[in-house]
Amino acid sequence: MANEIRITPWEAEAFVDYDRLIKIFGVKPLTDSEIALLKRYTNEDHMMLRRRVFYAHRDLDVFLNSYGLGRRCVLYTGRGPSGSTHLGHLLPWIFTKWLQDKLGIDLFFQMTDDEKYLHAEGGDLENYNRYAYDNMLDLIALGFNSSKTHVIIDTEDIRYLYPIAVKIAKKITFSTQKATFGLTESTNVGMIFYPVLQIAVAFLPTELYGEQTEVLIPAAIDQDPYWRLARDIAPSLGYPKPAQIHCKLLPGLDVGGKMSSSKPESAVYTTDDPEIAYRKVLRAYTGGQPTAELQRKLGGNPNLCPVFKMYEMMFEDNDSKLTERYHACRSGTILCGECKRELAERVAKFIKEHQVKRMKAVDQVEKYLIRYKFDVPLIRKRR
């Protein structure tokens, strides 16, 4: 269908009707009341909330009420390490770090090297494992609290997940997996089993702490299928339903899709030379007119411009300045070249500073790995 929305954990478009996606996935739109509730505990809001970059949720209010009552609460998110980290990956991590800092709670971070190997058409498992460690440097460089951040690398830390995954697997039929993830008869059996491992981390904190633990998952909307299944089976296994807060997808620098490792030319990587990052932004597709004359006459469309979206979602903290830029684009008083050059400078500066922190992170990796912090949990006998 021409108007079909393609959003799965492995394929997604950035410019979609997100209101329609709310109805398709059955999530709730983030409202001012939920933002006000969160602000009660953080004492400030975040630009990604004000601008509805994070725009949908499941039971965020339930999670926050539990937090307010003093119940144990944690965060959970992750990364499929298929290559170097790019800005689209950092977007939800930046918000997750803000939540960790403001709420003072632990984060469980899953590196799914197994999933990326199983889904890829080629490549060695060892390569995806190396990417997991490489991507960890970006997580550390963002400044996550090492004592409260616990990284799980699936192929190395499976002992934490497998006992829980087996129980999950017994609750989910093959037909459910096919319908949820679009699997076919030719899908390898590893990909059929894999989702239970991602779901398992949502239940792992309850096992590790030996008490009911509320989990909030900040993640891009394309990961929602996992959590719908997790919430369906959680009560029957004796776990709290994980809550979610979903963000929109950062567009790539070309036309239409999200920033993606499968299209390197569309992405700004944290490992890019700052000058290369600068040039990538200068070559970006925009929502402007084909000529400067037409731009001045007709104006551009910032709503369909990946350059403007990068300002809106990551690179402009000041709401007034963002609004000014929006209207300047609409009216044609700013040209795309000027807008791209300013963004390119900001992106290159961010990459340069991030890479300094990334180099310092090399010696910090062990402080974040779950295997050095928790014993393998025993499954509670009551179930």
Helices and strands as residue ranges (DSSP letters): H 18-25, E 28-29, H 32-42, H 47-50, E 54-58, H 60-68, E 73-79, H 87-103, E 106-111, H 113-119, H 125-141, E 149-153, H 158-171, H 174-181, H 189-193, H 195-209, E 214-220, G 221-223, H 224-237, E 243-247, G 264-266, H 274-282, H 292-298, G 302-304, H 306-310, I 311-315, H 319-331, H 336-361, G 362-368, G 370-372
